[in-house]
Each structure stands twice: as C-alpha cells, then as structure tokens.
Amino acid sequence: MKTTRLLALAALTLAAPAAAQVKLNGAGATFPSIIYQDWMLSYNKTHPDVQLNYQSIGSGGGIRQFSDGTVDFGGSDAPMSDSAIAAIQGNVLHIPTVLGAIVIAYNLPGVSQQLKFTPDVIADIFLGKVTKWNDARLASVNPGTSLPATDIVVVHRSDGSGTSFGFTDYLSKVSPEWRSKVGKGTSVNWPVGLGGKGNEGVAATVNQTPGGIGYIELAYATSNKMSFGQVRNSSGKFVTPSLESVTAALAGVLKTLPPTTDFRISITNPDGADAYPIATMTWLLVHKTYADIAKAKALVQFIWWAETDGQSRANELGYAALPKQLRPWIESRLKSITVDGKPVWTTAAR
C-alpha cells in the first residue's frame, strides 16, 4: 500500500514539474508514513503548486536530518531531548499528528486464540528471561490455550526508532529491572533478539520466524494480517489494541495537560480502565523560524489541513485521529512560526 502511494506521488512529481512552485522535503518516523503519504497525495491534488516529499527512514534519522537542516520538516514518534533542542537553539515545535498503538505481535503456528500478556512477562521476554512459549507465567494468564514448548525469538528494531522509544518508555515504567539495565530511547542495547529495520522489517522477520515476537505499530500489524496480543493495563484489565483504546489512553493524559505544553508527552501506561497501555503519539518537527516565506507558508497551510480535513483519513488507515480539543493548542503553535520576525499564519491556512 505504502509503495503504491510513493510511486503515485513520484509520478505526480515527475508529470507536472512546471506547476510545482514550492517543494517541501521531510523525513523520519516509519509509523506515520502510510498516512503522511496519503495526506501528501491528496493535498497535491488540490494544491498542485506544492510538492511534498517524505522519506520513511526512522525517527532517529528524521531528528538528525531535521537538526542538520537537510529537510524542511521531520517526523518522529519520540520527542527531541532537551539537549538536542538546545543544540539547535530551541528552534523546533513538536506538532502532534495522529495516535497509534504499539502491539505485541507474534508468530505461533497452531495457536489461534488471541494471547494475553502481563507487563512483567513482556519485560522478561525482551530481557531474555522468559524463553519458551509454554512458560508457566504465560500459561497462567492464557488458560485453555495449549502453548507449545517452542523457543521465543525476540525481534526488535535495528535502526533509531520512535517505536522503540515508545516501547522502551513503557517497559521502563512497568519494570524496574528494565529501567535500570536497559532504559528507554530510540536506540538501546537490546539484551537479546534479532534486528529488523523499520516497522516493515520487524513485521517481516516475525512473520518469517516461527516462535517470533516483536513490537510494531498497529497499522503495520493489521495490514500484514499478524497475530497480536492483549496487554494488561494499569487498571488490571486486559485490553486489545484498537483505535478506541488508544484514544482512551490519550484521554487519561489530557486531563492533566497544561495549556502551555510543548506536546512532548508520554501516553504509555496511562490511567483508565479501557486504555491500551502501549499507546504512542507521533509528531511533525517544524522550525519556529524559517528563512523562506513561501516554504514556511506552504508548510503551515499543509499542516493545518492535515490537522483538520486530513484527520478524517486516520481511522481508515489504522490510526487514531487527534481529538478536536487539541486544535486550539496546535493552532497557537502554528501561529508562532515566523519569517524575519513576522508570523506566516494567514486566514488562508484555515
């Protein structure tokens, strides 16, 4: 699906170069790539004077290229650190775009029931302490399921990844051992496992490996028809990852979100009986100040379109749309973007 959209976008770019007056390049997270390509293709149809390109290279690469000035905007499922922001003199805004779930996907031939996972077992699997599918702790929360004595093969990301950041952020909250030995980050020293590049690489490796288990975004799991489990949340309820349970996760966080937030927030392991615990938000990284007025205005207008009209595409593509209550906050951030000290926001952006 993603490849088709990329080819279609490339065809548009090549077919009508004369009409393209503004070209905007972005790079970063693989998780939102499907919807970003969809948005850009749709936007180009009504705004042929704007070319939008996005390379799915991982959050780490997106942050790096954005910080280096290689691209006009970045994409990341992990917020930039204070030190990374300081390195570019604070010239960044985190603009949330969509929500997603990081699922525990597995390949266990002969097991048709959806498996249940507790936080401690997930952590111990990725620590290399739970090594068999018929481990007593897995069996205890999956009564009636005949689990084979198959080796568990852990699959993780090999590249700098916002999905890894969200997953390890969750593990650091629920497992003291994980927090002290591994920690959280876009790239960590994994105790065990095989590496796969991008959500696509992890999904492919799990699918090709009997006994495999990995963490990937819900949109990729569903598009690849993969098995994935329920996870016990902070309320003690086993919850299936879904658009509704991800929205419930954000709702628990929004209750205490200050209006001055810079949106660098974590929505893993939230409060809420119906909240899926490994939920994630993804951001566009944009500069507070730009040198090119045409580029800045086109980027602001595209982002506002994505935050309004574009949200209607989210659910169909496997993402949870942002709640409308966030729009005033997002609007205020977009209004703060300037060129030569003057805001680029215009009524046309609305």
C-alpha positions as CSV (number, residue, x, y, z in Angstrom):
1,M,0.0,0.0,0.0
2,K,2.8,2.4,1.0
3,T,4.8,1.6,-2.1
4,T,1.8,2.3,-4.3
5,R,1.3,5.7,-2.8
6,L,5.0,6.5,-3.0
7,L,5.0,5.6,-6.7
8,A,1.9,7.7,-7.3
9,L,3.4,10.6,-5.5
10,A,6.6,10.3,-7.6
11,A,4.5,10.1,-10.8
12,L,2.7,13.3,-9.8
13,T,6.1,15.0,-9.1
14,L,7.5,14.0,-12.5
15,A,4.4,14.6,-14.5
16,A,4.0,18.3,-13.6
17,P,7.2,19.9,-12.6
18,A,6.2,23.2,-14.2
19,A,3.3,23.6,-11.8
20,A,5.4,23.0,-8.7
21,Q,6.4,26.3,-7.2
22,V,7.2,25.2,-3.6
23,K,9.0,21.9,-2.7
24,L,8.9,20.7,0.9
25,N,11.0,17.7,1.9
26,G,10.6,15.8,5.1
27,A,12.0,12.6,6.6
28,G,11.6,10.5,9.7
29,A,9.3,8.0,11.5
30,T,8.1,4.9,9.7
31,F,4.9,4.6,11.8
32,P,3.0,7.6,10.3
33,S,4.5,7.1,6.8
34,I,1.3,5.5,5.4
35,I,-0.9,8.4,6.4
36,Y,1.6,11.0,5.5
37,Q,1.9,9.7,2.0
38,D,-1.9,9.6,1.8
39,W,-2.1,13.2,3.0
40,M,0.5,14.5,0.6
41,L,-1.0,12.8,-2.4
42,S,-4.5,14.2,-1.5
43,Y,-3.1,17.7,-0.8
44,N,-1.2,17.8,-4.0
45,K,-4.4,17.2,-6.0
46,T,-5.9,20.4,-4.7
47,H,-2.6,22.3,-4.3
48,P,-0.6,21.4,-7.4
49,D,1.8,24.3,-6.7
50,V,3.1,22.5,-3.6
51,Q,5.3,19.4,-3.8
52,L,5.5,17.4,-0.6
53,N,8.0,14.5,-0.1
54,Y,8.5,12.3,2.9
55,Q,11.2,9.7,3.3
56,S,10.4,6.9,5.8
57,I,13.9,6.5,7.5
58,G,13.0,6.1,11.2
59,S,12.6,8.7,13.9
60,G,16.3,8.9,14.7
61,G,17.2,9.7,11.2
62,G,14.4,12.2,11.0
63,I,15.6,14.1,14.1
64,R,19.1,14.1,12.7
65,Q,18.2,15.4,9.3
66,F,15.8,18.0,10.7
67,S,18.5,19.2,13.1
68,D,21.1,19.3,10.3
69,G,18.8,21.3,8.1
70,T,18.8,18.7,5.4
71,V,15.0,18.6,5.3
72,D,12.3,21.2,5.9
73,F,10.4,19.2,8.5
74,G,11.0,16.0,10.4
75,G,8.8,13.1,11.6
76,S,9.3,11.4,15.0
77,D,7.5,9.1,17.4
78,A,10.0,10.2,20.0
79,P,10.2,13.8,21.3
80,M,13.5,15.5,20.9
81,S,15.6,15.7,24.1
82,D,16.4,18.9,25.9
83,S,20.0,18.6,24.8
84,A,19.0,18.0,21.1
85,I,16.7,21.0,21.3
86,A,19.4,23.2,22.8
87,A,21.8,22.1,20.1
88,I,19.6,23.9,17.5
89,Q,19.0,26.9,19.8
90,G,15.4,25.8,20.6
91,N,14.3,26.3,17.0
92,V,11.7,23.5,17.0
93,L,8.0,22.9,17.6
94,H,6.5,19.4,18.2
95,I,3.2,19.2,16.3
96,P,1.2,16.0,17.1
97,T,-0.5,14.4,14.1
98,V,-2.0,11.0,14.9
99,L,-2.1,8.4,17.6
100,G,-1.2,4.7,17.4
101,A,-0.8,1.5,19.4
102,I,2.4,-0.5,19.6
103,V,1.3,-4.1,19.6
104,I,3.0,-7.3,20.8
105,A,2.9,-9.3,17.5
106,Y,3.8,-12.9,17.4
107,N,4.1,-15.9,15.1
108,L,2.9,-19.1,16.9
109,P,1.6,-21.7,14.4
110,G,-1.2,-23.8,15.8
111,V,-2.4,-21.2,18.3
112,S,-5.5,-19.4,17.1
113,Q,-6.6,-17.7,20.3
114,Q,-5.5,-14.2,21.0
115,L,-2.8,-14.4,23.7
116,K,-2.7,-12.2,26.8
117,F,0.4,-10.6,28.1
118,T,1.2,-9.0,31.5
119,P,3.7,-6.2,31.8
120,D,6.2,-8.2,33.8
121,V,6.2,-11.1,31.2
122,I,6.6,-8.7,28.3
123,A,9.7,-7.1,30.0
124,D,11.1,-10.5,30.9
125,I,10.7,-11.8,27.3
126,F,12.7,-8.9,26.0
127,L,15.2,-9.2,28.8
128,G,15.7,-12.8,27.7
129,K,14.5,-14.3,31.0
130,V,11.3,-15.9,29.5
131,T,12.5,-18.1,26.7
132,K,9.7,-20.7,26.0
133,W,6.2,-20.1,24.8
134,N,4.8,-22.6,27.4
135,D,6.4,-20.7,30.3
136,A,4.3,-21.0,33.4
137,R,3.6,-17.3,33.7
138,L,2.4,-17.1,30.1
139,A,0.3,-20.2,30.6
140,S,-1.3,-18.8,33.8
141,V,-2.9,-15.9,32.0
142,N,-3.9,-17.9,29.0
143,P,-5.9,-20.8,30.5
144,G,-7.4,-23.2,27.9
145,T,-4.7,-22.3,25.3
146,S,-2.3,-25.1,24.5
147,L,1.1,-23.3,24.3
148,P,3.9,-25.2,22.6
149,A,7.4,-25.6,24.0
150,T,8.7,-23.5,21.2
151,D,11.7,-21.2,21.7
152,I,10.7,-17.5,21.9
153,V,12.6,-15.5,19.3
154,V,12.7,-11.8,20.1
155,V,12.7,-9.3,17.2
156,H,13.5,-5.6,17.8
157,R,14.3,-2.6,15.7
158,S,17.9,-2.3,14.4
159,D,17.5,1.4,13.5
160,G,16.9,4.5,15.5
161,S,13.2,4.3,16.1
162,G,10.4,6.2,17.8
163,T,8.5,2.9,18.0
164,S,11.4,1.6,20.1
165,F,11.3,4.8,22.2
166,G,7.6,4.3,23.0
167,F,8.0,0.6,23.7
168,T,11.1,1.1,26.0
169,D,9.4,4.0,27.6
170,Y,6.5,1.6,28.5
171,L,8.9,-1.1,29.7
172,S,10.8,1.4,31.9
173,K,7.6,2.3,33.6
174,V,6.4,-1.2,34.4
175,S,9.8,-3.0,35.0
176,P,12.4,-1.7,37.5
177,E,14.9,-4.2,36.1
178,W,14.3,-3.0,32.5
179,R,14.7,0.6,33.7
180,S,18.0,0.0,35.4
181,K,19.6,-2.4,32.9
182,V,18.3,-1.1,29.5
183,G,16.3,2.1,29.9
184,K,14.4,4.0,27.2
185,G,15.5,5.5,23.9
186,T,15.2,5.4,20.2
187,S,18.1,3.0,20.2
188,V,19.1,0.8,23.2
189,N,21.4,-2.1,23.8
190,W,18.9,-5.0,23.4
191,P,19.7,-7.9,25.7
192,V,18.5,-10.5,23.2
193,G,17.0,-10.8,19.8
194,L,17.2,-10.2,16.0
195,G,17.1,-6.8,14.5
196,G,14.8,-5.5,11.8
197,K,14.9,-2.2,10.0
198,G,11.7,-0.2,10.3
199,N,8.3,-1.5,11.3
200,E,8.3,-3.2,8.0
201,G,11.5,-5.1,8.9
202,V,10.3,-6.2,12.3
203,A,6.9,-7.4,10.8
204,A,8.7,-9.3,8.1
205,T,11.1,-11.0,10.5
206,V,8.3,-12.0,12.9
207,N,6.2,-13.4,10.0
208,Q,9.2,-15.5,8.8
209,T,10.2,-16.8,12.2
210,P,8.0,-19.5,13.9
211,G,8.1,-18.5,17.6
212,G,8.9,-14.9,16.8
213,I,7.7,-12.0,18.9
214,G,8.2,-8.3,18.3
215,Y,6.7,-4.8,18.8
216,I,5.2,-3.0,15.8
217,E,2.6,-0.3,15.2
218,L,-1.0,-1.5,14.9
219,A,-1.3,-0.2,11.4
220,Y,1.5,-2.5,10.2
221,A,0.2,-5.5,12.2
222,T,-3.2,-5.2,10.6
223,S,-2.0,-4.6,7.1
224,N,0.2,-7.7,7.4
225,K,-2.6,-9.8,9.0
226,M,-0.4,-10.6,12.0
227,S,-1.5,-12.0,15.4
228,F,-1.1,-9.7,18.3
229,G,-2.0,-9.9,22.0
230,Q,-4.0,-8.2,24.7
231,V,-1.9,-6.4,27.3
232,R,-2.9,-5.9,30.9
233,N,-3.2,-2.2,31.7
234,S,-2.6,-0.2,34.9
235,S,-6.2,-0.9,36.0
236,G,-5.6,-4.7,35.8
237,K,-7.7,-5.1,32.6
238,F,-6.5,-7.0,29.5
239,V,-7.1,-4.7,26.6
240,T,-6.9,-5.3,22.9
241,P,-5.0,-2.6,21.0
242,S,-7.6,-0.6,18.9
243,L,-8.2,2.9,17.8
244,E,-10.7,3.3,20.7
245,S,-8.4,2.0,23.4
246,V,-5.6,4.3,22.1
247,T,-8.0,7.3,22.3
248,A,-8.8,6.3,25.8
249,A,-5.1,6.4,26.7
250,L,-4.7,9.9,25.5
251,A,-7.9,11.0,27.3
252,G,-6.3,10.0,30.6
253,V,-3.3,12.2,29.9
254,L,-5.2,15.2,28.6
255,K,-7.0,15.6,32.0
256,T,-3.7,17.0,33.4
257,L,-2.2,18.5,30.3
258,P,-1.3,22.2,30.9
259,P,-2.3,24.7,28.1
260,T,1.4,25.7,27.8
261,T,2.6,22.2,27.0
262,D,5.1,21.7,24.2
263,F,3.5,18.4,23.4
264,R,6.5,16.3,24.4
265,I,4.2,14.0,26.4
266,S,4.2,10.3,27.0
267,I,0.9,8.3,26.8
268,T,2.2,4.9,27.8
269,N,0.8,3.1,30.9
270,P,-1.9,5.7,31.5
271,D,-4.8,5.7,33.8
272,G,-8.2,4.5,32.5
273,A,-9.9,1.2,32.6
274,D,-10.3,1.0,28.8
275,A,-6.9,2.4,28.0
276,Y,-4.4,0.4,26.0
277,P,-1.1,0.7,27.8
278,I,1.4,0.9,24.9
279,A,0.0,3.9,23.1
280,T,2.0,6.4,21.2
281,M,1.8,9.8,19.7
282,T,3.7,10.9,16.6
283,W,4.9,14.4,15.8
284,L,5.9,16.6,12.9
285,L,9.1,18.6,13.8
286,V,9.0,22.1,12.4
287,H,11.1,25.1,13.0
288,K,9.9,28.2,14.9
289,T,11.6,30.4,12.3
290,Y,12.2,29.8,8.6
291,A,14.2,31.9,6.1
292,D,11.9,31.2,3.1
293,I,8.4,32.7,3.3
294,A,6.9,30.6,0.5
295,K,8.1,27.4,2.1
296,A,7.0,28.4,5.6
297,K,3.6,29.5,4.5
298,A,3.0,26.3,2.4
299,L,4.2,24.1,5.3
300,V,1.9,25.8,7.8
301,Q,-1.1,25.6,5.5
302,F,-0.4,21.9,4.8
303,I,-0.1,21.0,8.5
304,W,-3.3,22.8,9.3
305,W,-5.1,20.9,6.6
306,A,-3.7,17.7,8.0
307,E,-4.9,18.6,11.5
308,T,-8.4,19.3,10.2
309,D,-9.5,17.8,6.9
310,G,-6.8,15.2,6.9
311,Q,-7.9,13.6,10.2
312,S,-10.9,12.1,8.5
313,R,-8.5,9.6,6.8
314,A,-6.9,8.4,10.1
315,N,-9.2,5.6,11.2
316,E,-9.5,4.0,7.7
317,L,-5.7,3.8,7.5
318,G,-5.3,2.3,11.0
319,Y,-4.5,5.4,13.1
320,A,-6.5,7.1,15.8
321,A,-7.3,10.7,15.0
322,L,-6.4,13.5,17.4
323,P,-9.3,14.8,19.5
324,K,-10.6,18.2,18.3
325,Q,-9.9,19.7,21.7
326,L,-6.2,19.8,20.7
327,R,-6.8,22.0,17.7
328,P,-6.7,25.4,19.5
329,W,-3.3,24.4,21.1
330,I,-2.0,23.3,17.7
331,E,-3.3,26.5,16.0
332,S,-1.5,28.6,18.6
333,R,1.8,26.8,17.9
334,L,1.4,27.2,14.1
335,K,0.7,30.9,14.6
336,S,4.0,31.3,16.3
337,I,6.0,30.3,13.2
338,T,7.8,33.3,11.8
339,V,10.0,34.5,8.9
340,D,12.0,37.7,9.6
341,G,10.1,38.1,12.9
342,K,6.7,38.1,11.2
343,P,4.1,35.3,11.6
344,V,3.4,33.4,8.4
345,W,-0.1,32.3,9.5
346,T,-2.8,33.7,7.3
347,T,-6.5,33.3,7.1
348,A,-5.8,31.0,4.1
349,A,-4.3,28.5,6.5
350,R,-7.7,28.0,8.0
